[in-house]
Amino acid sequence: MIDPGVLAAILVVGAASYAMRACGFLAAGALPESGLVPRLLRLAPGNLFIAFLAAGCAAGGWPSLAGALAAFAAMVVTKREWAALAAGFAAAAAASAMLSVS
């Protein structure tokens, strides 16, 4: 049996999510197409990616940093996501293995 409180929470969160997306869409449509704000919004995905990457590397230590650097290098050289993922995972695993031995 589904708990009514859980169902209500799911519905409220879904409605809030939809409302935020709809309002964001409407607000983005009201922005001018040139100027400082649209330029900053175009830069936001890259800034968010770097913030998540930095937090992950700080939490994961040297193996995470080695994996990130190897993935970046492989992406620059090959321009292939799968090669970058493989290189990143391999470098992180190797760095983790080397640190656990010492």
C-alpha positions in Angstrom: 0.0 0.0 0.0 1.3 3.4 -0.9 1.7 5.8 2.0 -0.4 9.0 1.3 2.3 11.2 2.9 4.9 9.8 0.4 2.6 10.2 -2.5 1.8 13.8 -1.5 5.5 14.6 -1.1 6.2 13.2 -4.6 3.4 15.2 -6.1 4.5 18.4 -4.3 8.1 18.0 -5.4 7.0 17.2 -9.0 4.8 20.3 -9.1 7.5 22.5 -7.7 10.0 21.2 -10.2 7.6 21.8 -13.1 6.9 25.3 -11.8 10.6 26.2 -11.6 11.2 24.9 -15.1 8.3 26.8 -16.5 9.2 30.0 -14.8 12.8 29.7 -15.8 11.7 29.2 -19.4 9.5 32.3 -19.3 12.2 34.4 -17.6 14.8 33.3 -20.2 12.4 34.3 -22.9 12.1 37.8 -21.4 15.9 38.4 -21.3 17.5 40.5 -24.1 19.6 38.5 -26.6 22.7 40.6 -26.1 24.4 42.1 -23.1 26.1 41.0 -19.9 23.4 38.7 -18.5 23.0 36.4 -21.6 26.8 36.3 -21.9 27.2 35.2 -18.3 24.5 32.6 -18.7 26.2 31.1 -21.7 29.4 30.7 -19.6 27.5 29.0 -16.6 27.7 25.4 -17.8 31.5 25.5 -18.1 31.8 27.2 -14.7 29.6 24.6 -13.1 31.6 21.8 -14.7 34.8 23.2 -13.3 33.3 23.6 -9.9 32.1 20.0 -9.8 35.5 18.8 -11.1 37.4 20.7 -8.5 35.2 19.4 -5.7 35.5 15.9 -6.9 39.3 16.1 -7.2 39.6 17.7 -3.7 37.4 14.9 -2.2 39.1 12.1 -4.2 42.7 13.2 -3.7 45.6 12.3 -6.0 43.8 9.4 -7.9 41.0 11.7 -8.9 43.3 14.4 -10.0 45.4 11.9 -12.0 42.2 10.6 -13.7 40.9 14.1 -14.5 44.2 15.1 -16.0 44.5 11.9 -18.0 40.9 12.2 -19.3 41.6 15.8 -20.3 44.8 14.9 -22.1 43.1 12.0 -24.0 40.2 14.2 -24.9 42.5 16.9 -26.3 44.5 14.3 -28.3 41.7 12.0 -29.5 38.5 14.1 -29.4 36.7 11.0 -28.3 34.7 10.7 -25.1 35.1 7.0 -24.7 38.9 7.3 -25.0 39.0 10.1 -22.4 36.8 8.0 -20.0 39.0 5.0 -20.4 42.2 7.0 -19.9 40.7 8.7 -16.9 39.5 5.5 -15.2 42.8 3.8 -16.0 44.9 6.6 -14.6 42.7 6.9 -11.4 42.9 3.1 -10.9 46.7 3.1 -11.4 47.2 6.1 -9.0 45.0 4.5 -6.4 46.8 1.2 -6.7 50.2 2.9 -6.3 49.0 4.9 -3.3 47.6 1.8 -1.6 50.9 -0.1 -2.0 52.9 2.5 -0.2 
